[in-house]
């Protein structure tokens, strides 16, 4: 008889499978290009904001729009520059994961994932 948690050894293969899928999604070419564009936008926004003497630069909006809608969910974090970057980074990773999963599914076509191709 098993407890409410099920078999104790079953969670490790599930975590390994999830980690493998995330690794494949985030190392997809399309996802890596998206992450590179997001990083370039963040660097551009930081440079423009630092260069602007008036302190009224709206350049930080562009990277947040590039990582929407995930970054908007995290944008409710406490105000500050570090939280803006955390919101951006987590939004970019979430979107890149979805982009990578979709890209792999489109490339796979009609083949199932049980074929071991990947």
C-alpha positions, 0 to 999 in steps of 0.5 A: 500500500502506498501513501498519498504521495505515491511511489517515492522513486517516481518523482525523480524520472519526472524531474529528469524528463522535465529538466531534459525538455527545458534544456532542449527548449532553451537550447533551440536555435530560435529560442537562443536568437530570441534570448540574444535579441532580448539581451541586446534590448536590455543592454541598449535600454540600460545604456540609453537610461544611463546616458540620459541626464534628465532621468526621464528615459522610457527606454526600459519599456521596450525590453519589457514589451519584448518579453510580454506577457510574462514580464508584466506578471512579474512587474508587480514586484517591488519597485526598483531597477533590480526588480525590473531586470529580474522581471525582464530576465524571468519573462525572457526565460519563460517566453524562450522556453515556450518558443523553443517548445513550439519550434521543436514541435513544429520541426518534429511535425507528425512524429510523436515524442515517443520515437526517441528523436531529439 
